Amino acid sequence: MSQIQGLGNRFNLGSSPTTTKNRYNMRDCDVCGILMVGATAVTNLTLNECNAATGGTEQALAVVTTYWTQASATAPAAWTKVTQAAASTVPSINGGVTYFEVSGVSLSDGFKYLDATHATATMIFILNGLDVRRAPESLVSAVL
């Protein structure tokens, strides 16, 4: 019996530690989920859209209206849904995890990259709805 891998077939992954601001290309996916882990304080993540892999223009992407939190990463409970007015900031949970999604169609014309920054958390980018599916070892890095 064969098994279909999720990585490369359904999603691609990448990480951006704290203020590194790695840029993720939305060209080949429909939605990017961003999981914030390891925050040691309750501070805001800032979400940006960019028009180039490096350099270029970076601007706040105020589209986040819903996010989910789990208060403790070590003893997970059910996710808590939080709604807010459209914003480019999402608060972290000290010692917990926060998750939100950004649709590729929400980026401004000419912008196809996302980045995020946070003082203490690492962001895991989960690029979903891949246009081209391939084996993980043939999967291009999401940071392009």
N, C-alpha and C positions, 0 to 999 in steps of 0.2 A: 504494500500500500504506500502510495506516495503522499507526501505532505507538502502543502503550499506554505512557504515562508511568508510571514507578515512583512518583514523587512525586505524592501525591494519590490514587493508585489502590491502591498497596500499602503506602506508608509516608508519614509526615510527619516533619519534622526540626526540631530546635531546638538552641540551644547555651546553655551556662551557663559563662561564664569564671570560673575559680578560685573565689573565695568569694562570687560573686554570688548563688548559690542560686535561680536561676529555677525556678519550679514548673511541672511538666508534668502535664496532666490525663489520667488513664488511662481516663476515661469512654468514649471512642470508639475504643479500641484494645485488643488482646489482650495484647500484650507490648511492653515498652520495652527496647531495647538501648541500652547506654550505652558510648560509645567515649571513652576518656580519652587526650588527646593533649597534647603540649607540656610534659610534666613535666620539671623540671630537677633533681629530687631523688627519691629513693625514699621516698615518704611515702604515707600512706593517704588514699584518698577515703572520705568518710562519706556513706552513703545514708540518706535520711529519707523517711517518709511524712507527709503533711499532710492536714488535713481542710478546708482552705480555700485559695483562690487566693492570699490574703495574710493575714497574721495567723493566727488560729486556733491549733490545736495541731500541733506538729511533734514526731515521735518517731523514734528509730532504727528502721530496717527490717532486721532481721537474717535475711535470706533468701538471701544470696549464698553458694552452695556451689561454684560453678564459674566460672572466668574464664579468658580466653585472653590471651596476651601475644605481642608481636613485639618483639624486643630493639632493633631500630633502625628508625626511621621512614624513614630515607634509603636503607637497603639491606635491604628486607624479606625475611625468610626465612619458613619455615612457622610457623604459629601454634603456641604451646606451651600445652597445656591444664594448668591448675592447679586442684586441688580443695582445699577447706578446710571446716571445720565451719561451719554456717550463721552468717553474720556480717553486720554492717552496714558493714563496712570492706573495702576492696579496695586492695592496694598498687599503686602506679604503677611504671612502668619509666622510669628516667632516659634520656631521648632516644628512647624507644620508645612503643608504644601498648598499651593494655589494653582489653579488651572483656568485658562481661558482660550478662546479660539478667535482667529482672524481669517476672514474670507478673502481670497485673492481678488475678488471683484471690489473690495472696499478700498484698495489702494488707488491713489490719484493717477491720472494719465501720466505716463512716462516714468512711473515708479514701480519697480518690481522686486525690491529687496526689503526685508524686515530686519530690524535689530532691536535689542532691548538692553537696558542697563538697570542694575540694582546694586546698592551698597554692599550687601553681604550674601545674597542668594546666587545660585547658579540656575540658569534657564536652560531647560531641555526643549528644543524645537522639534515638534512632531509634524512633519509635512505629510498630509493625507491626500488621497485622491490623485495618485500619481498618474500622469499622462502616459508615461512609458514605464513598463514594468521590466525588471531584470533581476538576475541573481544578485544577492548582496555583494559578492566579490566583484561584480561588474558595475555596481551602483556608484555613480559619480557623487562626490562629496556635495552635501547640501550647501556648503559655504563656497559659493561662486558668484 
